[in-house]
Amino acid sequence: MLRKFKIQYRLIGTFIVVSVIPIIFLGYYAYQIYSESISDKLSKSTYQAVTLVNKNLLAELQNYQYLCGSISTNEFVQENLSKGAAHQEVDENAKEAAMDDIFRTIFPSHVVNVSIVDSSHHLFYELGFETISSQALEKAIKDVDKNAPYDGLTYVKTVRSYDTIVLGRKIHALNDSSVQIGYAFVFISNDLFTKNILSSVDLGTGSKLMIMGRDGTVLSASDKEITLGGSYVDPELINQIKEQQAQGSHSFSGQVNHNYQQISYIYNEQIGWYLVSMMPYSYINSETNRITTSITMISMMIVIFCIVIIYFMNNSIVKPIKKIIAFSNQISNGEFSNRIQDQHEDEMGVLSRKINSMVDEIEKLMHNQKLDQKRKRELELQMLQSQINPHFLFNTLNTLRWLAIINQVPVLSNGISSLSELLHSTILDQDEEITIGQEIHNLTHYFEIQKIRYADSFQFEYEIDEELVNCRIPKLILQPVAENAIIHGLSDHGKSIEIIIKVQQVDQWIHIEISDNGKGFDTSLIHNAHDNHKKLSGIGIMNVNERIKLYYGEEYGLFISSAIGKGTCCKIIIPRRE
């Protein structure tokens, strides 16, 4: 299928598949992983920052709570509120003296007013710095009742439109805590939260910190554009926070003011407020976007650079191929005069030179073919003249055998007969496999010839399982082993040796043993190419072993054991084949 397209198109397609697509995929994957990692880390760090801000807020509020507590437990306040002092004359000097005692003990810097109200909501005492309307006072009382038994926080504006947060607390009789006798309110300047705490925390460009009541009322905010005293501009924010609160999550992502933001919050149950931070994802992803832009530019540069490289690579491959194609067309038209001119050392240069060499050889072959046609008849005649008729050879050997019989030379007669039979089985018989009986027959003739050579210096004996005579084995595997037994077995002192050939079945295998009681030898000599006297025998032995392994497999073969002075045993192990 790919061979339908040109190489240059295949190179470009391969580059796109191997380089461009993985770069795009890895870039997108890295962007997602990096964005999620940054978002997760910012979420954790923002929550930790909000936690620290919340601790600072609570620490600041402790001073104002302590002031409320001092007012609530003051002996003069307790005594007069228990009597319903709002309906009777109270010594103003004594009241001022009592309050001065409290303020000398503690009076935080951001207190703008202090009010004490009896149980009937009538004003008992007011510091008078920044007064509030009766409606604002009623709102603060309701928030205290709603948050009981804890202190309540309420955003109110003073008569002069000064932003304050009212910390309110119920006053109970000291002798009976179940009896409520009034309320104590401390008016705190909103600057304590906005300027001193919230605005000093920079969570990032576009981030906001807010203090919200249970109902979503914004009590204080780091952003001056956020309206205080009412619900946040996006009422869904408090709903999302309460949903995540029900699930036990303190950080989440959500849509606020039509922008995707990362939101973290802490809820203070005793005060009844939410400390909320909002961080826009435009800030979170700003670093990622810069990195993405850089990666995109680098990727484009890499792609352009790779395209240029592919262009030059394409020319370095396609141009030599076009030359080879043009040259091949000339060859097919019978033009052998030209050659490919390419001396470069790359594969195309080597291929061009090989093609030139082949064309040279073709020219030589065509020239030699013409000469061969002229000499063909002469060679055929020479081949006929050089042939020797095998039947002529055997007839001659038979004639010599009869002459030996007539002249009463039995040794020569037997030798010629054995040689004739041996040559007949090796020259005329072309089968690669013969039966064990035939191989034993050939081995007998071989022994007869060798007995003439070595003057009856060895005897041989067969122990053959008759059931295995018709099993087939590779031709001529016993003769090299028998030769090894004669060469390595004969003693230097002329002592006669005995060679025993055993053929038996062991399990599903055939074991053929050729053993002798000769002088033995060092088995490493059959691998020693420098031993000229043993070289031919060693090669024959190795040839037998390799032939058996090629025929039957690596688990079969020839196994030799020998000891000097004790003799040699060669065992052939092959599978049984009928």
Residue pairs with C-beta under 8 A, 6 or more apart in sequence:
2 10
5 13
6 318
7 314
7 317
7 318
7 321
8 310
8 314
8 318
11 310
11 313
11 314
12 307
12 310
15 306
15 307
15 310
19 302
19 303
19 306
20 303
23 299
23 302
23 303
24 299
27 292
27 295
27 296
27 299
30 295
31 288
31 291
31 292
34 288
34 291
35 284
35 285
35 288
38 284
38 285
38 287
38 288
39 253
39 262
39 281
39 284
42 204
42 262
42 279
42 284
43 251
43 262
43 264
44 251
46 203
46 251
46 262
46 264
46 277
46 279
47 250
47 251
47 264
47 266
49 201
49 203
49 277
50 209
50 264
50 265
50 266
50 275
50 277
51 266
53 197
53 198
53 201
53 209
53 275
54 266
54 268
54 275
56 197
57 193
57 197
57 211
57 275
58 268
58 271
60 192
60 196
60 197
61 167
61 271
63 106
63 108
64 108
64 111
64 167
64 186
64 188
65 151
65 167
65 169
66 106
67 102
67 106
67 107
67 108
67 111
67 114
67 186
68 151
68 167
68 168
68 169
68 184
68 185
68 186
69 169
70 102
70 105
70 106
71 77
71 102
71 114
71 116
71 171
71 184
71 186
72 169
72 171
72 172
72 184
73 174
74 98
74 101
74 102
75 98
76 94
76 95
76 98
77 98
77 116
77 124
77 125
77 171
77 182
77 184
78 171
78 173
78 174
78 181
80 90
80 95
80 124
81 116
81 118
81 119
81 124
81 171
81 181
81 182
82 173
82 181
84 118
84 120
85 118
85 124
86 118
86 120
86 122
86 123
86 124
87 122
90 124
95 125
99 114
99 125
99 127
108 188
110 188
110 189
110 191
110 192
111 127
111 186
111 187
111 188
111 189
112 129
112 130
112 158
112 162
112 164
112 187
112 188
112 189
113 126
113 127
113 128
113 129
113 130
113 131
113 132
113 158
113 164
113 185
113 186
113 187
114 125
114 126
114 127
114 184
114 185
114 186
114 187
115 123
115 125
115 126
115 127
115 132
115 137
115 183
115 184
115 185
115 187
116 123
116 124
116 125
116 126
116 171
116 182
116 183
116 184
116 185
117 123
117 124
117 137
117 141
117 182
117 183
117 185
118 124
118 181
118 182
118 183
119 180
119 181
119 182
121 137
121 138
121 141
121 183
123 137
124 182
130 158
130 159
130 160
130 162
130 164
130 187
131 158
131 159
132 140
132 156
132 157
132 158
132 159
132 164
132 166
132 187
133 159
136 156
136 157
137 185
139 154
139 156
140 152
140 154
140 156
140 166
140 168
140 185
141 168
141 183
143 152
143 153
143 154
143 166
143 168
143 213
143 272
144 151
144 152
144 154
144 168
144 169
144 170
144 183
145 152
145 170
146 152
146 272
147 153
147 271
147 272
148 170
149 170
150 269
150 270
150 271
150 272
151 167
151 168
151 169
151 270
151 271
152 166
152 167
152 168
152 169
152 272
153 165
153 166
153 167
153 168
153 213
153 219
153 271
153 272
153 273
154 165
154 166
154 168
154 213
154 219
155 163
155 164
155 165
155 166
155 190
155 213
155 217
155 218
155 219
155 220
155 228
155 229
156 164
156 165
156 166
156 187
156 229
157 163
157 164
157 229
158 164
158 187
162 189
163 189
163 190
163 228
164 187
164 188
164 189
164 190
165 187
165 188
165 190
165 192
165 193
165 219
165 220
166 185
166 186
166 187
166 188
167 185
167 186
167 188
168 183
168 184
168 185
168 186
169 183
169 184
169 185
170 180
170 182
170 183
171 180
171 181
171 182
171 183
171 184
172 178
172 179
172 180
172 181
173 179
173 180
173 181
190 220
190 228
193 211
193 219
193 220
194 220
194 221
194 222
194 224
198 209
198 210
198 211
198 220
198 221
198 222
199 222
201 209
201 222
203 209
203 277
203 279
204 279
204 283
204 284
205 280
205 283
205 286
206 279
206 280
206 282
206 283
207 277
207 278
207 279
207 280
207 283
208 221
208 222
208 223
208 226
208 277
208 278
209 221
209 222
209 275
209 276
209 277
210 218
210 219
210 220
210 221
210 222
210 226
210 232
210 274
210 275
210 276
210 277
210 278
211 218
211 219
211 220
211 221
211 273
211 274
211 275
211 276
212 218
212 219
212 232
212 238
212 273
212 274
212 276
213 219
213 272
213 273
213 274
214 272
214 273
214 274
215 231
215 238
216 231
216 232
216 235
216 237
216 238
217 229
217 230
217 231
218 226
218 227
218 228
218 229
218 230
218 231
218 232
219 228
219 273
220 228
221 228
226 232
226 233
227 233
231 238
232 238
233 257
234 256
234 257
236 254
236 255
236 256
237 254
237 256
237 263
237 276
238 274
240 252
240 254
240 256
240 263
241 263
241 265
241 274
241 276
244 250
244 252
244 265
245 265
245 267
250 264
250 265
250 266
251 262
251 263
251 264
252 262
252 263
253 260
253 261
253 262
253 263
253 281
254 260
254 261
254 263
255 261
256 263
256 278
259 280
259 281
259 282
260 280
260 281
261 278
261 279
261 280
261 281
262 278
262 279
262 280
262 281
262 284
263 276
263 277
263 278
263 279
264 276
264 277
264 279
265 274
265 275
265 276
265 277
266 274
266 275
267 273
267 274
268 274
268 275
316 346
316 348
317 348
320 342
320 344
320 348
320 349
320 351
320 352
321 348
323 340
323 342
323 352
324 340
324 348
324 351
324 352
324 355
327 338
327 339
327 340
327 355
328 355
330 338
331 359
331 362
336 359
336 362
336 363
339 356
339 359
340 352
340 353
340 355
340 356
342 348
342 349
342 352
342 353
343 349
390 427
390 428
393 423
394 420
394 423
394 424
397 416
397 419
397 420
397 423
398 420
400 416
401 413
401 416
401 417
401 420
404 410
404 412
404 413
404 416
405 413
411 452
414 448
414 452
415 448
415 449
415 452
418 444
418 445
418 446
418 448
418 449
419 445
419 449
421 441
421 442
421 445
422 442
422 445
422 446
422 449
425 434
425 438
425 441
425 442
426 442
426 476
429 475
431 475
432 474
432 475
433 472
433 473
433 474
433 475
433 577
434 472
434 473
434 475
435 469
435 470
435 471
435 472
435 473
436 464
436 468
436 469
436 470
436 471
436 472
436 473
436 503
436 510
436 512
437 469
437 470
439 473
439 475
439 476
439 477
439 478
440 462
440 464
440 469
440 478
440 501
440 503
442 476
442 478
442 479
443 478
443 479
443 482
443 501
446 479
446 482
447 460
447 482
447 499
450 458
450 483
450 486
451 458
454 486
454 490
456 496
457 490
457 494
457 496
457 497
458 486
458 489
458 490
458 496
458 497
458 498
458 499
458 516
459 496
459 497
459 498
459 499
460 498
460 499
460 500
460 501
461 498
461 499
461 500
461 501
462 500
462 501
462 502
462 503
463 500
463 501
463 502
463 503
463 504
464 501
464 502
464 503
465 503
465 504
465 505
467 505
468 503
468 504
468 505
468 510
468 576
470 578
471 510
471 576
471 577
471 578
472 577
472 578
473 510
473 512
473 574
473 577
474 547
474 548
474 551
477 544
477 547
477 548
477 572
478 501
478 512
478 514
478 572
480 537
480 540
480 541
480 543
480 544
481 514
481 541
481 544
481 558
481 570
481 572
482 499
482 501
482 514
483 537
483 540
484 526
484 537
484 540
484 541
484 568
484 570
485 499
485 514
485 515
485 516
485 518
485 568
485 570
486 499
487 534
487 537
488 516
488 518
488 519
488 520
488 521
488 534
488 537
488 562
488 568
489 497
489 499
489 516
489 517
489 518
489 519
489 520
489 567
489 568
490 497
490 518
490 519
491 497
491 518
491 519
492 519
497 516
497 517
497 518
497 567
498 516
498 517
499 514
499 515
499 516
500 513
500 514
500 515
500 516
501 512
501 513
501 514
502 511
502 512
502 513
502 515
503 510
503 511
503 512
504 510
504 511
505 511
505 576
508 575
508 576
509 556
509 573
509 574
509 575
509 576
510 573
510 574
510 575
510 576
511 571
511 572
511 573
512 571
512 572
512 574
513 569
513 570
513 571
513 572
514 569
514 570
515 567
515 568
515 569
515 570
516 567
516 568
517 566
517 567
518 567
518 568
519 564
519 565
519 567
520 562
520 563
520 564
520 565
520 566
520 567
520 568
521 534
521 562
521 564
521 568
522 562
522 564
523 560
523 561
523 562
525 531
525 534
525 538
526 534
526 537
526 538
526 541
526 542
526 560
527 538
527 542
528 534
528 538
529 535
529 538
531 538
541 558
541 560
541 570
544 558
544 572
545 557
545 558
548 556
548 557
548 558
548 572
548 574
549 556
549 557
551 574
552 574
552 575
556 573
556 574
556 575
557 572
557 573
558 570
558 571
558 572
559 570
559 571
559 572
559 573
560 568
560 569
560 570
560 571
561 568
561 569
561 571
562 568
562 569
